[in-house]
Amino acid sequence: MLSARLTIDGSAAKVAMPAMGPETGRELPRTETRMTEKNGTVTIEVTAADTSAMRAALNSHLECIRIIEDIEDLTEMKP
């Protein structure tokens, strides 16, 4: 079994739980994901049966994090 941990802190962590909660709650074949928040830091723990499942899960979560950060950057840019 493979495992990985992603940690999000700062302002992106504030929206990560509500934004990514449904994603981590989905059942994916050969993959389990758990998301926790403590002291303003969000941790996503992924376990997978094989490298293909792990790659797919990590790509999905990293893409969500990237979108959160992109939206944060756009909303901070005010004329």
N, C-alpha and C positions, 0 to 999 in steps of 0.2 A: 504494500500500500504506500503510495506517495503522499506527501503532505507539503503544504506551502502556507505561508502567513503573509498577508498584506496589512500594512498599518497606515491609517490615514489620520493626520492631525491637522491642526490649524482650522481655518474657517471652512474648508471643504468637509471636515468631519461633522460639522453641525448639520449639514444636509444629507450626508451619506446614509445615515440610518433610514430616514423616511424614503429617500430616493431609491436606495438599493435593497431595502428590506424585501420587497416582492421578488426581486431577482434571486436573493439568497434562499428564499422560501420555496422556490421551484424545485421539483424533483427532476434531476438529470440522471440519466443512466450512468452507472459506475462512478458517481461523484456525490460527495456530501459537502455542504458548505454551512458554516456557522459564523454569525456576525455578532460581535459584542461591542459595547461602548463602556469606557471607564475613564473618568477624569478628562473628558473632551477628546479622547483618542478612540477611534474605531478600529477594531481588528477583525479581519476576515480570515477565517481558517478554512482551507480547502483540503480535502482528502480525496484521492482518486485511485481507482484500481489500476490504471495504466497511464502512460505518457500522453496518449491521444486525448483521453478524458481530462487530464490535468491541463493540457494546453488549451483545450476548448473552454474550460471553466475560467482559467486565468485570463485568457483573452477577453472573455465576456466581462469579468469584473474590472479589469484594467480599462476597458473601453468606457464603462460606466463612470469610473473615476475621472478619466480624461474629459468626458462630457461635463461632469460637475465642475471641474476646474475651468474649462472653456467658458461655461456660462457665468461662472464667478468673474472671470476676467472681463467678459463683455459687459456685465452689469456694473463693474467698477469704472469702466471707461465712460465718463460723463463729460459732455462738451463744456 
